[in-house]
Amino acid sequence: MNALLSSALGLFAGLSAQAAPVAEALQRPAVTVKAPERAALLSAAQAGSRIVAVGERGIVLLSDDAGRSWRQAASPVSVTLTTVRFANATQGVAVGHGGTVLTTQDAGSSWQLRLDGRRLATLAREAATTPEAQRDAERLVADGPDKPLLDVLMWDAQRLLAVGAYGLAVYSPDGGQTWQPWMDRLPNPKGLHWYVARRQGDTLLLAGEQGLAARSDDGGRTFRPLASPYRGSWFTGELAADGSTVLAGLRGNVWRSTDGGGSWTQLPNPVPATVIAAATQPDGGLLLLSQAGALLRLHGERLQPLKTPPLPLPTALLPMAEGRLLALGLTGLTTVTLPAPNETRP
């Protein structure tokens, strides 16, 4: 898998990256670009009425008019940012390559670097209590700051959990001021990549490559492995308000569990392309986005393709009010008006 495709999936896009360029990019602010809305963008989130989007070379975009116009915000790094989330209208977090964690207190107008790959490796070495953990931590230190963080969840503005390549998992109880390695807490003995982190109340869902999946029902104090119904990689997932779990990934595989991951039902997918993103609409409906640019809506136990034009090189989506959707991709931003629930492709 090349770096371009990995970025499109929001995955481990640093396969060909070298430690030295990443180190330099961690110390170099993002450059201002003429048309940032046409940059490769990987994630977006609501910060109150504002939309914040992030992507390649540390780019951060802001929109205060529901995505009609955009401006670039200052960013302290030039590494690719993979995920952005907000706890409330002003306090948020973004993660990315080089073990990067940024936080904001002003809805994305300014950002502070809270963690990078070098410090993350040092923390892992200091916390290692077994020969295996010490060996893994020494390898992180020797490799340099090139390991990407790929997803992040927030309980609130203080508690953060960031996960990523090679099983990386770090927790902060104080908004990023201090960090605790969580690699030993998670059931991931092979150090596989974590691609997905979701939270609903005290329930946490983590998922990744080769069918890797884990769940916590006590706010992250303990995790248990989930018996995956599929051995391919999970690239996205959601914890629904009704308590069900959806995981999706390679070759259009979409699976649903209504008992906390004890058993799974495959949802037939009429678009057999890799599913790269999922998002919950304001009305609670679930949308899925395929690598082929197709949008699907979960209706009961069926996935229904929507009558929308194929999205170019898509990476992520953000449902908005009034039936509108912001689609992100390697060619920038696209606003889509969603059809009514009964308007689907045959």
C-alpha positions in Angstrom: 0.0 0.0 0.0 1.5 3.3 -1.0 1.5 6.5 1.1 -1.1 8.2 -1.0 -3.6 5.4 -0.6 -2.8 5.1 3.1 -3.6 8.8 3.5 -6.9 8.3 1.7 -7.9 5.6 4.1 -6.8 7.6 7.1 -4.4 4.9 8.0 -0.7 4.4 8.4 0.4 6.8 5.7 4.0 7.0 6.9 5.1 3.7 5.4 7.7 5.4 3.3 8.5 8.3 5.6 12.0 8.6 7.1 12.7 9.8 10.7 14.7 12.9 9.7 12.0 14.5 7.5 9.4 13.8 10.2 11.6 15.3 12.9 12.1 18.4 10.8 8.3 18.7 10.1 7.6 18.5 13.8 9.7 21.6 14.3 8.4 23.6 11.4 5.0 25.4 11.3 2.6 24.6 8.5 3.0 26.9 5.5 0.2 29.0 4.3 -1.3 27.7 1.1 -3.3 29.7 -1.5 -6.2 27.2 -1.7 -6.2 25.2 1.5 -9.8 23.9 0.8 -8.2 21.9 -2.2 -5.5 20.3 0.0 -5.6 16.6 1.0 -7.8 16.6 4.1 -8.4 13.7 6.4 -10.8 14.7 9.2 -13.3 17.3 10.3 -15.3 18.0 13.4 -17.8 20.5 14.7 -16.7 23.0 17.3 -20.0 24.6 18.2 -21.1 26.3 15.0 -17.6 26.2 13.5 -16.2 23.4 11.4 -12.5 22.5 11.8 -10.8 20.3 9.2 -7.2 18.9 9.2 -4.9 17.2 6.7 -1.6 17.1 5.0 1.5 19.1 6.0 -0.2 20.2 9.3 -3.0 22.2 7.5 -5.9 23.3 9.7 -9.0 24.9 8.1 -11.8 26.8 9.8 -15.4 27.6 8.5 -17.9 29.7 10.3 -20.6 29.5 7.7 -21.4 25.8 7.5 -18.6 25.0 5.0 -19.4 27.7 2.4 -16.0 29.5 2.9 -12.8 28.5 4.6 -9.6 30.1 6.0 -6.4 28.5 7.2 -5.4 28.6 10.9 -1.9 28.6 12.2 -0.5 25.2 13.0 2.8 24.5 14.9 3.7 21.4 12.8 4.0 20.4 9.1 3.3 16.7 9.6 0.1 15.2 8.3 -2.8 15.5 10.8 -5.1 12.4 10.6 -7.9 13.1 13.1 -9.6 16.0 14.9 -12.2 15.9 17.6 -13.8 18.4 20.0 -15.2 18.0 23.5 -17.2 21.2 23.3 -17.4 24.4 21.3 -13.8 25.5 22.1 -11.7 22.6 23.4 -10.4 20.0 20.9 -7.5 17.8 19.9 -5.8 16.8 16.7 -3.4 13.9 16.2 -1.2 12.8 13.3 2.2 11.6 12.0 5.3 11.8 14.2 3.3 10.9 17.3 1.8 14.4 17.1 -0.9 15.6 19.5 -2.1 19.2 19.3 -4.8 20.8 21.5 -6.8 24.0 21.1 -8.7 26.1 23.6 -10.2 28.5 21.1 -12.1 26.4 18.6 -9.1 25.7 16.4 -7.8 29.3 16.0 -4.5 28.3 17.7 -2.9 25.1 18.6 -0.3 23.8 21.1 1.9 20.8 20.6 1.4 18.4 23.5 3.2 15.3 22.4 5.5 14.0 19.6 7.1 10.7 18.7 10.3 11.2 20.6 8.6 12.0 23.9 6.1 9.2 23.3 8.9 6.7 22.9 10.6 8.0 26.0 7.4 7.6 28.0 7.0 4.1 26.8 10.5 3.2 27.8 10.0 4.7 31.3 6.8 2.8 31.8 8.0 -0.6 30.5 7.9 -3.2 33.3 8.5 -6.4 31.3 11.3 -7.5 29.0 8.9 -7.5 26.0 7.7 -4.0 26.8 11.3 -2.8 27.3 12.3 -4.3 23.9 9.3 -2.6 22.1 10.0 0.7 23.8 13.7 0.7 22.8 12.7 0.0 19.3 10.4 3.1 19.4 13.3 5.2 20.7 15.7 3.9 18.0 13.2 4.4 15.2 12.8 8.1 15.8 9.6 10.1 15.8 8.0 8.7 12.7 5.1 6.6 14.1 1.7 8.1 13.3 -1.3 8.5 15.6 -4.4 7.6 13.6 -7.4 8.3 15.9 -8.3 10.0 19.2 -11.2 10.0 21.5 -12.2 12.5 24.2 -14.3 11.8 27.4 -14.2 15.6 28.0 -11.7 18.4 27.6 -9.3 16.8 30.0 -9.3 13.0 29.3 -7.9 12.0 25.9 -6.9 8.6 24.4 -4.8 8.6 21.1 -4.0 5.4 19.2 -2.1 4.5 16.1 0.5 2.4 14.3 2.2 -0.6 15.9 -0.2 -0.6 18.8 0.6 2.9 20.0 -1.9 4.1 22.7 -1.4 7.0 25.0 -3.8 8.5 27.6 -3.8 12.0 29.1 -5.9 12.9 32.2 -5.3 16.6 32.0 -5.8 17.8 28.4 -2.4 16.7 27.1 -0.1 18.2 29.8 0.9 14.7 31.0 0.7 11.3 29.3 0.5 7.6 30.3 1.3 4.8 27.8 -1.6 2.4 27.6 0.0 -0.2 25.3 0.1 -2.8 28.1 -3.5 -2.2 29.0 -4.8 -3.1 25.6 -5.2 -6.7 24.2 -2.8 -6.3 21.3 0.1 -8.7 21.8 1.3 -8.5 18.2 1.4 -4.7 18.2 -1.0 -4.3 15.3 -2.1 -0.9 14.1 -5.1 0.7 15.8 -7.2 2.6 13.2 -10.5 3.2 15.1 -11.3 4.8 18.5 -14.9 5.5 19.5 -16.7 6.3 22.7 -20.4 6.2 23.8 -20.7 7.0 27.5 -18.5 4.5 29.4 -18.2 2.2 26.4 -15.0 2.4 24.3 -14.4 0.7 21.0 -11.0 0.2 19.5 -10.3 -1.6 16.2 -7.6 -2.0 13.6 -5.7 -4.3 11.3 -6.2 -8.1 10.9 -9.6 -8.0 12.6 -8.1 -6.5 15.8 -10.9 -5.2 18.1 -11.3 -4.4 21.8 -14.0 -3.0 24.0 -14.2 -1.4 27.5 -17.4 -1.0 29.4 -15.9 0.8 32.4 -14.6 4.0 30.8 -11.2 2.5 29.8 -10.1 1.0 33.1 -10.1 -2.5 31.6 -10.4 -3.8 28.0 -11.4 -7.1 26.6 -10.6 -8.5 23.1 -13.5 -9.0 20.8 -13.8 -12.1 18.7 -13.7 -10.6 15.2 -16.1 -12.0 12.6 -13.6 -11.0 9.9 -9.8 -11.2 9.7 -9.3 -8.3 7.4 -8.6 -4.8 8.7 -11.2 -2.5 10.2 -10.9 1.1 9.0 -13.9 2.6 10.6 -16.7 1.9 13.1 -19.4 3.5 15.3 -21.0 3.0 18.7 -24.7 3.7 18.1 -26.9 5.4 20.8 -29.0 2.2 20.8 -26.0 0.2 22.1 -25.2 -1.5 18.8 -21.7 -1.7 17.4 -20.8 -1.4 13.7 -17.3 -2.2 12.2 -16.4 -1.8 8.6 -13.3 -2.2 6.4 -11.7 -4.1 3.6 -13.7 -5.3 0.6 -16.9 -3.7 1.7 -17.2 -5.7 4.9 -19.7 -4.2 7.3 -20.6 -6.1 10.5 -23.0 -5.3 13.3 -23.3 -6.5 16.9 -26.2 -5.9 19.3 -24.7 -7.7 22.3 -21.4 -5.8 22.9 -19.4 -7.8 20.4 -20.4 -11.3 21.6 -21.9 -12.1 18.2 -22.0 -10.4 14.8 -24.2 -10.1 11.8 -22.8 -9.2 8.4 -24.7 -6.4 6.6 -24.9 -7.1 2.9 -23.1 -4.3 1.0 -24.1 -3.7 -2.6 -20.9 -1.7 -3.1 -18.0 -4.2 -2.5 -15.4 -1.5 -2.1 -13.4 -0.8 1.1 -15.3 1.2 3.6 -13.1 4.0 4.9 -15.4 6.2 7.0 -18.6 6.2 9.0 -20.5 9.0 10.7 -23.8 9.4 12.6 -26.3 11.9 11.3 -28.1 14.4 13.6 -31.2 12.1 13.4 -29.2 9.1 14.5 -28.9 7.5 11.1 -25.6 5.9 10.1 -23.7 6.9 6.9 -20.8 4.9 5.4 -18.3 6.1 2.8 -16.5 3.7 0.5 -13.2 4.1 -1.2 -15.0 4.2 -4.5 -16.7 7.4 -3.4 -20.1 5.9 -2.8 -22.3 6.9 0.2 -24.5 4.4 1.9 -27.1 4.7 4.6 -27.9 2.0 7.1 -31.6 1.3 7.0 -32.6 -1.5 9.4 -30.4 -4.4 8.4 -29.7 -3.1 4.9 -27.1 -0.8 3.5 -28.7 1.4 0.8 -26.5 3.4 -1.7 -27.5 7.0 -1.9 -28.2 8.8 -5.2 -25.2 11.1 -5.0 -22.4 11.6 -7.5 -19.2 9.6 -6.7 -16.9 11.5 -4.4 -13.3 11.9 -5.7 -10.6 10.2 -3.7 -12.6 10.4 -0.4 -11.1 10.2 3.1 -13.8 11.2 5.6 -17.2 12.7 6.0 -19.0 15.0 8.5 -22.8 15.2 8.6 -24.2 18.7 9.0 -27.6 20.3 9.6 -30.4 20.5 7.0 -29.5 17.3 5.2 -26.0 18.5 4.1 -22.8 16.5 4.3 -19.2 17.7 4.2 -17.0 15.1 2.3 -13.2 15.3 2.6 -10.7 13.9 0.2 -7.3 14.0 -1.3 -8.5 16.8 -3.7 -10.2 18.9 -0.9 -13.7 19.5 0.3 -17.0 18.8 -1.2 -20.5 19.7 0.2 -23.2 17.2 -0.6 -27.0 17.5 -0.2 -28.2 14.2 1.0 -31.3 12.7 -0.7 -34.4 11.8 1.4 -34.3 8.4 3.1 -36.4 6.8 0.4 -34.2 8.1 -2.4 -31.6 5.4 -2.9 -30.0 3.7 -5.8 -31.7 0.4 -6.9 
